[in-house]
Amino acid sequence: VARLYSHEINTGAPIALGDKINLFLITWLPTFTLMGMAYAHLYVLLPTYLYKKKYVHYIIGIAVVILIFTPFYLYFTDWVKGAEKVILNEPYEAKYNTWKKAFTPGISVFIKAGLPSLITIATMTTGLKYAKNAAQRLQQTEELEQKQLETELSLLKTQVNPHFFFNTLNNLYALAKRGSEKTVGTLDKFSELMHYMVHDCKNKLVPLMKEFTFIQSYLELEKLRLNERAKVNYTIEGNVNGYKIEPLLFISFIENAFKHGVNSQLQGAYVNIDFALQGEKLKFSIENNYDDDSKTKGGQFGLSNIKRRLAILYPQQHQLNIQDDGNVYRVDLELELKH
């Protein structure tokens, strides 16, 4: 078609619009033939033979495709060339202007015309197919890894719940055994904690304020048990409204501060808990003293659990620093919050 426009420009002789349209339409016929070869290779030869390592069958299939599609390609190509020559009034000797000539061109023509085309098509389609399969496998692998992480995260969270309940029930048991009047108030606080853990903690994210309220309830429960044996400070700085966080990220650190810090001392114990919201970052710190002589080596379960959860939930989005000087234990954690 481009030659027609070039001819018009060079000679000044106009060419009928109908001739241009007819030539444009038949020009697509060789292309459709090549597309047929491509689809035959992509959807028949590749999955049926090559992927199954039936190499002999694959080579035979290529030969069959060449034998089937090459005559059509020769016939349509000759048709297009002839039509163009007629329109331009140029001489042209047709070679494959009949189906008989197109289907019996000789072996050398099949090899020269069909084989290079199919090799090019086979190379392109095979490359595209393998690239597509590789992309699909990568996506499936990523989905599988995501499911495995979600399963692991769910397991880690379920490990926190019974561990927390066990420690809290021990506190309740101690108060009840002493016949303390604070038992009823402790049960109320415990009920609040259970409601949060059973209902809210099912969600992947909870409002940050709810997590802080949960911590406040836990601290009040501990204060009831300790009866002013320890000084507990709990501060929150910044506007936390609108932010969300994965539930139960801090409770293991707080539990350990009481279990291995306060419980190791008869007097003079303290726990300082601070939250500070700075832009999109939440800074958490907890510090407690302890009696080194009576310190147990517990709490490693909770620590390894929270480290793994942080690695899954906040990859490259958190900083955890733990310091232990022999009498004071301090944890600093910085997170990038989510809305």
Salt bridges, closest charged atoms under 4 A:
GLU8 OE1 - LYS20 NZ 3.09
GLU84 OE1 - ARG3 NH1 2.94
GLU90 OE2 - ARG3 NH2 3.20
GLU90 OE1 - LYS85 NZ 3.16
GLU150 OE2 - LYS204 NZ 3.67
GLU152 OE2 - ARG308 NE 2.63
GLU192 OE1 - LYS189 NZ 3.98
ASP200 OD1 - LYS210 NZ 2.90
GLU220 OE1 - LYS189 NZ 2.40
GLU222 OE1 - ARG225 NH2 2.62
GLU246 OE2 - LYS338 NZ 3.00
GLU255 OE1 - HIS163 ND1 3.86
GLU280 OE1 - HIS339 NE2 3.15
GLU287 OE1 - ARG330 NH1 3.14
ASP324 OD2 - LYS295 NZ 3.05
ASP332 OD2 - ARG330 NE 2.93
GLU334 OE2 - LYS281 NZ 3.44
